[in-house]
Amino acid sequence: MAVHKPKILISGGGTGGHIFPALSIANALRRRLDADILFVGADNRMEMERVPAAGYPIKGLPVAGFDRKHLLRNISVLIKLRKSLNMARRIVRDFQPEIAIGVGGYCSGPTLKAAQKAGVPTLLQEQNSYAGVTNKLLAQKACKICVAYEGMEKFFPAEKIIMTGNPVRQNLLGHSILHADAVKYFGLNPEKTILILGGSLGARTINQTLTAGLDVIRTHPDVQFIWQTGKIYIDQVREAITATTGEAVRNPHISAIPNLYVTDFIKDMANAYAA
């Protein structure tokens, strides 16, 4: 007799801050039980690449975020949202999950809304101390809400909150990478190394501060820097390095400043932390 495999739907994305906790949840579930896990993401966003690379199937929705600066553009956003809701209903109907998990991001809105309307229990995972719009909208009908910070009652019903902390990728915890090997991976030397992260999309204030301080970095060769700028800012940062040094950034990562490794995105975060 065939053994029933539980079906779990996971939705969210747009940034690494949503995607990697979602993958950590999926990996933890996979270690504990034999389940069918299906992801739902937003078309043309990072999850459509990262999730299949981690070995999970994913379906994309055309959903997009609201444009607060150009209100007329939201007509197309509303059309995409309507289409995404219809697609999400079909995904829930065809997959028939036992539970739907939302980690935030545009796509988790229509996906978990469809699951809730179909009577599927839903769980939210909020990574931040200030709750995202999507999770706040879904909270009233969610069964449980997992959070990483105290005081989240100001966003969510207190009786639904579980303090779990944020899911962490297993390869960051269980690695045996030596410090010397890690710095060599980045083309650096076994000196003091500072890792600078502003999230997968980057952070403007961090990047502006570092850009203004390039001369300080150059005059401290005993300290090395691994700097993840985010895709939005990488060209600006490379131009600033060129303006500071008079030399172009050697593609793709090695800058004209010997103690600075600069990249838009770090794929191997275990090595970065080990360095």
N, C-alpha and C positions, 0 to 999 in steps of 0.2 A: 504494500500500500504506500502511495506517495506521501511523503511528509510535507505538511504545509509550511511554506517559507513565509515569514512575515514580510509585508511590503511597507517600506518606509520612504516617504517623499520628503526631500530636503530642498528648500528654496532660499535664495538670497544671493547677493553678489554685488558686482559693480566695482568693489575694491578688495584688495587683499585682506583688509580688516574684517570683511564679511566672509570671503571665500575660504581662507585658511581655517578659521574656527569651524566652518561647515564641514570641511574635509576631515578635521580632527574628530568631529562627532561621528562622521561616517566610518572612519577607521576604527574608532572605539567600538561602535556597534558591530562592525564586521568581525572584530576580535572576539566578541562575546556571543554572537549568534549568527546562524546562517540565514541571512536576510537578503531580499531583493531591494536594492537602494537605487532610487531614481532622483536625479537632481533636475531642478528647473531654474534656468537663469535668464538673463536678458541678452538678446541678440547683440553681437558685436562688442560685448564686454569681456573682461578678463576671464570670467568663469567658463566661457565657451572654449577656452584653450586649457585652462588649469585643471578643470574637473576631468575631462577625458584623459589628460596626461597622468592623473592619479588613478585611473582605471575604472572610472564610474561613467555610466551613460548620463547624458544631459539633454534636455529639450529646451529650446530657446523661445522666449516671448519677445514681441516687438516693443514692449513697454519702455517708456522713457520718463525722465524726471520733469517736473514743471519748471518752466523758465520764468523766473520772477522779474527779470529785466525786460523781456519782450513778450508781453501778455498775449499778443495775437498768435504767437507761435504755439501757444497752448491748445489751439484748435486741433492741430495734428497730434499733440500729446494725448488729448482726450479720445481721439479716434483710435490711436494705438492702444490706449488703456482698455477701451471697449473690446477691441479685437483680442487683446491679451486675456481679458476675463473669459471670453468665449473659448479660447484655446485652453486656458487653465481648467475650465469645467470639463472639457473633453479629456484632458490628461488625467484628472482625478477619476472620471467615470471609467476610463479604459484601464488605468493602473490599479484602481481600487486599493489605496493604501490603508493600513491600519492606523497610521499616525502621520501627520504632516508637521515638519519642523521648519520654522522660519528663523533666519539669522539676520534679517534686515536687508535693505536694498530694494530698489524699485520692483523687482520681479516677485519678491515674496508677498507683496500686497495682493495682487490678483490670485496668486497660487493658493495662499492660505485662506483668502476670502472664499474661493471656490470650495476648498476642503471643508471649511466651517459650514457653508450652506448645505454640503452633502452629508453633514453629520459626522465628519471625520474629526477625531480629537486632535487638537493642535497645541504645539509647544513652541514658545518663543525663546530665543537666546539673544540677550542684549549685551553687547561687548563694552558699551561706553557708560560713563557716569551721567551723561545727558542723553536720554533715550531718543532714538531716531523716530521720525514721523511715522514710518510704516508700522513699526512695532507698537507705537502708541495707538494707532487706529485699530490694530488687530487685537489689542489687549483684552477688551471687554469680553470677547467670545473665546479667548484662549483658555486652555485648561490649566497650564502652568507657565511661568515666566522665569527663566534662569538668568540671574544677573551676577555682575562681578563687583558691584559697589554697594555700600550701605546707602540708605536714604532713597531708594528707588520708588518708595510709596508715593512720592510726588508725581510719578508718571503712571504707575500701574496699581491695580487693586492689591492691597497688602496681602490678602489671603492667598493670592496666586503666586507670590514671589518665593523663589528658592535661591539662596545664596550659594552659587556653585563655583564662582570664579570663571575665568575664560578658558576654553579648551586650548591646549597647547599641542603642537605637532609632535608626534612621538620621536621623530628623528632629531629634534632639538634636545630631548631629554636623555635619549639612550645612546648618543653617539660616543665614539672613543677616538675622536680626532685630536691629535696632538697640536699644541699651540704652534710649534715650529712648522708643521705641515700646513696649518691653516694660513699662516701669514705668507708662506711660499705660494700657496694657491692664488693669492691676490697679488703676487709679484712684489711683496714687501719684505722687510727684514724683521728679525725677532726683537724689535724694540717695543716701546709702549704703543698700543694701537687703540684709537678711539673710533667707535662705530656710530655713525650719525644716520638716523632714520626718521623720516617724517611721514611714515605710512607708504603704502605701495604707490599712491598717486603723488607723493611728495607733499611738502608743507612750505608755503611761500615764505613765512617768517623765518623758518630755519634756513632756507636756501638764500634768502636775502642777507641774513646775518653772516653766513659762511662766505658768501660772495664778497661782502664788504671786508671780511677778515682774511682774504687770501694771502696778503703780505705777512700777516701774523703766522699763518701756517707755514709759509716758506722760510721764515726765520727761526722755526723750531724743528729742525730736521730730526731731532731725537724723539719726536712724537709723530706717529703715522696716523692717517685718517682714511677710513673707508666710508664713503659718502654716497648714500642712495638718494638721488634727487627727485625721482619720479619722472615719468615720461613727459609730462607737461613742461618741466623746467630744464631738462638736460641740455637743450641747445643754448639756452640763456647762460647756463653755468659754464659750458664749454667756451662760449664767446668771452665770458668774463675771465676765464683762465688764460685764454689767448691774449686778451688785452693786458693782463697783468704781467705775463711772461714774455710776450712777443713770439710765442711758439704755439702751434696748433696742438690740440689734444690728439694724441696718437690713438686712433680708432682701435677698439671701441671703448676701452676703459682706462688706459694708462694716460695720465695727464702730463703736462710739461713740468709739473711740480713733483719731484721724485717721491716725496713722502705722502702723496695724495692719490688714492684710487677712487675714481668717480664713475658712477654708473647710474642708469635710470632705474634699474631693478636688479636686486640680488636674488638669483634663483636658489643658490645654495646657502640658506640662512644658517645652517648648522656650522659651516665653515666660518661664516662671518662672526658668529658668537664665540667660536673657539679662538679666533684671531684676537 
